[in-house]
Amino acid sequence: MRRGRIAIAMITARLKAGATAVRATARLKTGATVVAVVALVIAGGAGVQAYLKLGVNVGTRTVSLRWDRFPVRYFVTDRDVAGVSAADLRGAVERAFGRWGAEASARVSAEFVGFTSAEPFEEDDMNVLGFQDRPDLDRVLGSTTFLIDTTDGRILESDIFFNAAFPWSVASDGQSGRFDLEAIATHEIGHLLGLGHSAIGETELLSGGRRVIGTGAVMFPIAFSSGVTEGRELKADDIAGIGDIYSGGGSGTGSIGGKVTREGRGVFGAHVVAFNLRTGKLVSNFSLDAEGSFVIAGLDPGPHVLRVEPLDDADVDSFFDDTTEVDVDFAVTFLDRLAVVPRGGSSAPVTIAVRGK
């Protein structure tokens, strides 16, 4: 291990009753604490945090994980699995990277270097994506790890593995009984680029797990069941998130900020969703400090409906460290007026008071 660098296992996908729950964890080897980057409301300025992002504590500061140069150069492990070749994996990964790179606000890119015998999760100064047969990980579809510089949060290396113990498909319209490789790769590459999870989604609680009814983000932490390809296409929340990391949201967008309170006290971990009445886009964030402060950036100008809800459609530890106390015992609440987002600026601060269930 080199000085100032730390290998961290960050994102794990866990299969639960026909759905894939993606859980954010931090298994540290040495020296640093990995957290979900908090959104700070800066007095007099528009907030820049439109998304829950991966980050690291650097002294007294928390900084986002991010690449400082592009393209991200990656290798693919030369291993086939039933129904999917290494070349098929390369194609699915290229298309997934292309979707993130197509967003002008992000300015991210990737370059395939070649096939390799190297495995994901080896600290070898190579970004490696590949299949590994791990039947012992009977709830893990895939996983993303990072090697970072703990002095500034720069990503130095990131690997992704896909579990060959599950059936995969690259069929253009999906394949019944097989998980869509391109959809899962799009989600994992979002993590590789530094994104955390979005909570825009709806699930149904079943015995042994949750079934996804619908999502408004590729980065929702529970995937659709096998045979579904919907997770390939980025949504407004994904686009706001990637733009927030790599371009600050863009000059043509604006933000909404304020607080979520309960009985006069701030609520930590409330999910705040902004719905654009003109475009129908949904972008969200969380209240991320003891005062209940939140900022949602990367919003198109115009009137928005604000909705506050508890994190009850996925495990709380899919979003926050499991030592964090998140309030989930309150009722869904709407702001009693429209919040109007100006172009290139921030709406007037709002306060949304919630009540217990």
Secondary structure, DSSP 8 states (H G I E B T S, - for coil): --TTEEEEEEEEEEEETTEEEEEEEEEESSS--EEEE-----TTS-----S-EEEEEETTEEEE-B-SSSSEEEEEE---BTTB-HHHHHHHHHHHHHHHHT-TTT---EEEEEEES--TT--SS-EEEEEE--TT-TTEEEEEEEEEETTT-BEEEEEEEEETTS-EE--TT--TTSEEHHHHHHHHHHHHTTB-----EEEEEETTEEEEEEES-TT-SEE--TT--GGGS--HHHHHHHHHHHTTT-TT-EEEEEEEEETTEE-TT-EEEEEETTT--EEEEE--STT-EEEEEEE-SEEEEEEEE-S-SS-GGGTS-TTS-----B--EE-SS-EEE-TTSB---EEEE--B-
